[in-house]
Every structure is written in C-alpha cells, then in structure tokens.
C-alpha cells in the first residue's frame, strides 16, 4: 500500500473516531445490543429499530480504541435506513474483507481497515460491533 493511500486510510479512521456518526444512546429503541471485547475492554451499545424490513434510527454509544470506534461509526453510517437483506449482505462482505483485504470492500471507507489483517488483536477491534449485529440479525431473520 503506498504512503498516500495509507495516510488517507488513517485519516478515515481518525475522522470516524473523533466525530463518530450517530454517537448517542437511545434507551427507548426497539433493539439494544451490547458489543463487548473482554480482552481489551472495548464496549459499545448499539441502538436501532427494525421497521418494515429496514434498519432505522441506528446509533451507538460507548468507548474503545480508535479502530473499534471508527468501525462502529462506519457500521452505523453504512446500515442506517438499509433493508435487512442488504444489511446482511454488507455485514458478510465486511467480515470477508477484514479476513481477506484482496476482496472488494462492501463500502469504500472499509478499505481503511485493510491493515488489521496483519494484526490479529486489532482485527477483533474492527469486527466487534459488526459481528454483534450480524449475529443478532441472523437470529432475527430465522
């Protein structure tokens, strides 16, 4: 990865970390999931509604490292107001991309997380909220 591209990706992670999308709690949301990494302490609450087959009013709150916070912000940004079927596809594509960055990222900004493949501990940070939501939606669809 060339230096300019690497710098851009670092900027994306820093931007999502310092100014995360929809970073607030919604105690009255229909669904409230807890994403917690026992190894490092990253902890996020995911709040959303499911309305007519769409993920709506998606927000999050909590704390963790820059990678986990940026990944969660990107999750919220990418899936809010999407149909569940599309959300499940994006979640699976994200999981595939984090494991194999030679695949196409589901959303352009996800490419910022390509380097985590070489750092297993950071990979967990990048996947935390995405996996939590994917597990829930797979069960919800069943």
Beta strands, then each sheet from edge to edge (+ up, - down):
strand 1: 31-36
strand 2: 43-51
strand 3: 54-63
sheet 1: 1+ 2- 3+
end
